[in-house]
Amino acid sequence: MQKERQAQAGKKSLLTQKNEAALREHCGQDYSLDDLANDLQRDKFYLTHLYKNETG
């Protein structure tokens, strides 16, 4: 069971990959969680929950 969780933890969803790409693109700019959620057309609470679950 623990090996399965570790394997899944190493895989990131497409949305989390897009999240990280957007953060890299806007690094050093005035870019808020609301901006990110708007750009990805998702709820900011969903994005934070997903990101935390997939990245720790």
N, C-alpha and C positions, 0 to 999 in steps of 0.2 A: 504494500500500500504506500509506504513512504517513497519508494523508488518511482512509483507512478506519479505521485504528487510532484516530485523533483523534476521529472521529465516534462510534466505539464507546465511547471513553473518556468522552464526554459523556453517555452513557446509563447510568443506574444501574438495576440490577435492583430488583424489588419488595422483595426481602429486604434489600438495602442501604438502600433508602428506609425500611423499617421499623426497621432498625438505627439510622439517623440520628434518626428520630422518637423512638425509645425513649431515646436519649442526650439529646436536647433535653428530653424529659419529666422525666428524672431528673437534670438538670443541677444541680450543687451538693449532691446527695445522696450518701450512701454507697452507690454502685451499681457493682458489679464486673463484669468480663467474664463471670464465672460466672453472675451474675444475668441479664445480657443474654442469654447463651446459653440459659439456662433459660426466660426469658420468650419467646424466639423459637423454642424447641424445636429448636435446632441445636447442633452441636459448636462450641466456642469457637475451635478452630483453623481450622475451615472458615470461620467468620464473619470472622476476621481476614484470612485469605487472600483471600477474596472482596472484602472492603472495600478492602484494599490494591490489588488488581488494578483495581478500578473507580474508585478515587479517587486513586491514586498515593500 
